[in-house]
Amino acid sequence: MKKALVFLAVLSISLTASGQTNPSYLETLQQAGGYKKSDTTGLPHFLYEPPTNGRLQDVKTYFKLDSIAGDGNEISKILNIMYWIHDNIRHDGSNYALSDFNAIDLYHYHKATGKGINCRHLAIALNGMYLSMGWKSRYVTCLPKDENDQDCHVINCVWVDSLQKWIWLDPTFAAYVKDENGNFLSINEVRERLIDGRPLVLNEDANWNNQNKQTKEEYLMKYMAKNLYWLQVPVYSIFNPESRYRNNVNVYVSLLPNGYTRSNMDNMGTITYNDDYFWQKPE
């Protein structure tokens, strides 16, 4: 997880020693196999911790999330909370926070040390806030095709009842994505549009740490095109999902394009090629 897009190497097509051209990250994504509607019998059932649980009630109370969310509609409340965490917890992709991985402890860690936290921990913190407000939410690890590439990115998706769909939210860059008609897009829809070349609109105020403005070309067409080759989510979307101090009972589901294999398939949790299962409506 890198500090910022400004530190990424140039991602355009480059020449190899033999004179051949390497495909850009976008071309690599466009060449990925499609998904397939395979049998999902026996696959894990996704669960979301209810906001009535005491530890999520603590999150809502501690951060005064009703006040942060404001009095607007569902979408504006979701965005207001994302902006708050973006503005109040600094991102540092090179730092692994020495705290437990929940919204309160991660916030305390940042305020006590002045250090930023990586994109995974930002997404975990935001996920807990959304769950505490009663929204079904997940943090999604977005990964590249090249298993030697150790950079990935973690963002959020939230189920919006008024839209009956998941939407893309990225607290690291205060980013969300719409289509040409102003409709909010899901992670899967962004990936599909990158593959088939349909329009994508990044919010104008997307930025890194309120310092570096992000553009559609750098953020979506390059960085996220690289990191949307395959995806992984926890089965249990809960408070403190990856505790470093308590027993971690979480398991993961990986969504791969058809035909894609890696050397560490046994360490990827449950593997599916069925995007309908992976992005199913939460119960």
Number of C-alpha atoms within 10 A of each C-alpha: 15 18 19 18 18 13 8 12 7 10 15 12 13 13 11 9 7 6 8 9 11 13 15 17 23 24 17 16 24 19 12 17 14 15 16 14 11 12 11 13 6 6 12 14 10 19 15 18 19 18 23 12 11 11 17 25 16 14 23 22 12 11 15 11 19 13 12 16 21 14 10 10 10 15 16 13 20 21 17 17 22 28 21 16 20 23 16 12 23 22 26 21 19 13 16 14 18 13 16 18 23 26 26 19 16 22 22 13 19 19 14 9 10 11 16 24 24 22 28 24 27 30 28 28 26 27 28 30 28 27 25 27 20 15 22 24 25 28 25 22 21 21 22 23 20 12 12 7 11 10 16 18 24 25 25 27 23 22 19 16 13 9 12 9 17 25 24 21 27 24 31 32 25 22 23 24 24 19 16 11 9 10 12 20 21 22 22 17 18 24 20 16 16 21 17 9 11 11 12 20 19 17 15 12 14 23 21 23 21 13 7 13 15 22 17 17 12 16 20 22 18 20 21 24 26 27 25 26 25 19 21 21 21 20 19 18 22 24 25 21 23 19 15 12 9 10 9 11 9 13 15 16 19 20 21 24 21 14 10 13 11 11 7 8 11 9 10 14 15 16 16 21 23 19 17 13 18 18 15 11 14 15 8
